[in-house]
């Protein structure tokens, strides 16, 4: 098994105010439902400095902007597909 995929969600006040609590819950549910907890290091992070485009999600070296609890499922499916 290779290195874990790192997923960081911005927990800065701007992103959190725009709904990241629901997005965190959606990510946790997705990881649990697809048995991916062992392959992913998921955690919160501080501001990525691009608040106007938030909420921000970073997967390894790729940034995703305007992430919500709906489009995050498509992002996860794309990034974590074998």
C-alpha positions as CSV (number, residue, x, y, z in Angstrom):
1,X,0.0,0.0,0.0
2,X,1.3,3.4,-0.9
3,X,1.2,6.7,1.0
4,X,-2.0,7.9,2.3
5,X,-4.0,10.6,0.4
6,X,-3.9,13.8,2.4
7,X,-7.2,15.8,2.5
8,X,-7.2,19.1,4.2
9,X,-10.3,21.2,4.6
10,X,-10.0,24.9,5.5
11,X,-11.4,25.6,9.0
12,X,-10.8,29.3,8.8
13,X,-13.7,31.5,9.9
14,X,-14.7,32.5,6.3
15,X,-14.8,28.9,5.0
16,X,-16.4,27.6,8.1
17,X,-19.1,30.3,7.9
18,X,-19.8,29.2,4.4
19,X,-20.8,25.7,5.4
20,X,-17.7,23.6,6.0
21,X,-19.3,21.9,9.0
22,X,-21.6,20.1,6.6
23,X,-18.8,19.4,4.2
24,X,-16.7,17.8,7.0
25,X,-19.6,15.6,7.8
26,X,-20.1,14.6,4.1
27,X,-16.4,13.7,3.8
28,X,-16.4,11.7,7.0
29,X,-19.5,9.8,5.8
30,X,-18.0,9.2,2.4
31,X,-14.8,7.8,3.9
32,X,-16.7,5.5,6.2
33,X,-19.1,4.3,3.6
34,X,-16.3,3.4,1.2
35,X,-13.9,2.0,3.8
36,X,-11.3,4.6,3.0
37,X,-10.2,5.6,6.5
38,X,-7.0,3.6,6.3
39,X,-6.0,5.2,2.9
40,X,-6.7,8.8,3.8
41,X,-5.3,11.3,6.3
42,X,-8.2,13.8,6.7
43,X,-7.8,16.8,8.8
44,X,-8.6,20.5,9.1
45,X,-6.2,23.3,8.4
46,X,-5.9,27.0,8.7
47,X,-6.7,29.5,6.1
48,X,-5.2,28.9,2.6
49,X,-5.3,32.6,1.9
50,X,-7.9,32.6,-0.9
51,X,-11.0,33.3,1.1
52,X,-12.9,34.8,-1.8
53,X,-12.9,31.4,-3.5
54,X,-13.7,29.4,-0.3
55,X,-14.5,27.0,1.0
56,X,-11.2,25.4,0.0
57,X,-10.3,21.8,0.0
58,X,-6.7,20.5,-0.6
59,X,-6.2,16.9,-1.8
60,X,-2.5,16.1,-1.8
61,X,-1.2,19.0,-4.0
62,X,-4.5,20.0,-5.7
63,X,-6.7,22.8,-4.4
64,X,-10.5,22.8,-5.0
65,X,-12.5,26.0,-4.5
66,X,-16.1,26.7,-3.6
67,X,-16.5,23.2,-2.1
68,X,-19.7,22.2,-0.5
69,X,-21.3,19.1,0.9
70,X,-22.7,18.2,-2.5
71,X,-19.7,18.7,-4.9
72,X,-17.2,17.3,-2.4
73,X,-18.6,13.8,-3.2
74,X,-17.6,14.1,-6.9
75,X,-14.2,15.4,-5.8
76,X,-13.6,12.5,-3.5
77,X,-14.8,10.0,-6.1
78,X,-12.4,11.4,-8.6
79,X,-9.4,11.7,-6.3
80,X,-9.9,8.3,-4.5
81,X,-10.9,6.1,-7.4
82,X,-8.5,3.2,-7.8
